[in-house]
Amino acid sequence: MAIAIRRKPTGPRPLSLALQGGGAHGAFEWGVIERLLEDDRLEIKAVTAASAGAMNAAALAWGMIEGGREGDKARLESYWRARELTAEPSTASRTADSGPARSAPTG
């Protein structure tokens, strides 16, 4: 009977990410990805994504090409800061002075 001996891996631990869609999720993912990039024990090897997550994945890939981990962080921040500046106010903030937000009448 053979005994398997596990060796402690050398170098960064490979990590695969699955990023979901939705603007709020995408912004949250930005923070999580940034934290993962700060950890030298991890290396992002693969990313699969949808919608806002796909935008994070694209920014991540572009940043990696431009400058490795620091390029990733800079590109993600640039992308989300640009979204922040161009975002339309939400219904809640538009109606903050007039009471609770309500759905627009239909018909």
Contacts in CASP RR format, 6 or more apart in sequence:
PFRMAT RR
TARGET T0000
AUTHOR 0000-0000-0000
METHOD contacts of the structure
MODEL  1
MAIAIRRKPTGPRPLSLALQGGGAHGAFEWGVIERLLEDDRLEIKAVTAA
SAGAMNAAALAWGMIEGGREGDKARLESYWRARELTAEPSTASRTADSGP
ARSAPTG
11 41 0 8 1.000
12 40 0 8 1.000
12 41 0 8 1.000
12 42 0 8 1.000
12 43 0 8 1.000
13 41 0 8 1.000
13 42 0 8 1.000
13 43 0 8 1.000
14 43 0 8 1.000
14 45 0 8 1.000
15 36 0 8 1.000
15 42 0 8 1.000
15 43 0 8 1.000
15 44 0 8 1.000
15 45 0 8 1.000
16 44 0 8 1.000
16 45 0 8 1.000
16 46 0 8 1.000
16 47 0 8 1.000
16 48 0 8 1.000
17 33 0 8 1.000
17 36 0 8 1.000
17 44 0 8 1.000
17 46 0 8 1.000
17 47 0 8 1.000
17 48 0 8 1.000
17 49 0 8 1.000
17 57 0 8 1.000
18 47 0 8 1.000
18 48 0 8 1.000
18 49 0 8 1.000
19 26 0 8 1.000
19 29 0 8 1.000
19 47 0 8 1.000
19 48 0 8 1.000
19 49 0 8 1.000
19 50 0 8 1.000
19 52 0 8 1.000
19 53 0 8 1.000
19 54 0 8 1.000
19 56 0 8 1.000
19 57 0 8 1.000
20 26 0 8 1.000
20 29 0 8 1.000
20 49 0 8 1.000
20 50 0 8 1.000
20 51 0 8 1.000
20 52 0 8 1.000
20 53 0 8 1.000
21 49 0 8 1.000
21 50 0 8 1.000
21 51 0 8 1.000
21 52 0 8 1.000
21 53 0 8 1.000
21 54 0 8 1.000
22 51 0 8 1.000
22 52 0 8 1.000
22 53 0 8 1.000
23 51 0 8 1.000
23 52 0 8 1.000
25 52 0 8 1.000
25 53 0 8 1.000
26 52 0 8 1.000
26 53 0 8 1.000
26 55 0 8 1.000
26 56 0 8 1.000
27 52 0 8 1.000
27 80 0 8 1.000
27 83 0 8 1.000
29 52 0 8 1.000
29 53 0 8 1.000
29 56 0 8 1.000
30 56 0 8 1.000
30 76 0 8 1.000
30 77 0 8 1.000
30 79 0 8 1.000
30 80 0 8 1.000
33 44 0 8 1.000
33 56 0 8 1.000
33 60 0 8 1.000
33 72 0 8 1.000
33 76 0 8 1.000
34 73 0 8 1.000
34 76 0 8 1.000
34 77 0 8 1.000
36 42 0 8 1.000
36 44 0 8 1.000
37 44 0 8 1.000
37 69 0 8 1.000
37 72 0 8 1.000
37 73 0 8 1.000
38 69 0 8 1.000
38 73 0 8 1.000
44 60 0 8 1.000
47 57 0 8 1.000
47 60 0 8 1.000
47 61 0 8 1.000
48 57 0 8 1.000
49 56 0 8 1.000
49 57 0 8 1.000
55 79 0 8 1.000
56 76 0 8 1.000
56 79 0 8 1.000
59 72 0 8 1.000
59 75 0 8 1.000
59 76 0 8 1.000
59 78 0 8 1.000
59 79 0 8 1.000
60 72 0 8 1.000
60 75 0 8 1.000
60 76 0 8 1.000
62 75 0 8 1.000
63 71 0 8 1.000
63 72 0 8 1.000
63 74 0 8 1.000
63 75 0 8 1.000
63 76 0 8 1.000
64 71 0 8 1.000
64 72 0 8 1.000
66 74 0 8 1.000
66 75 0 8 1.000
90 101 0 8 1.000
91 101 0 8 1.000
92 101 0 8 1.000
94 101 0 8 1.000
95 101 0 8 1.000
95 102 0 8 1.000
END
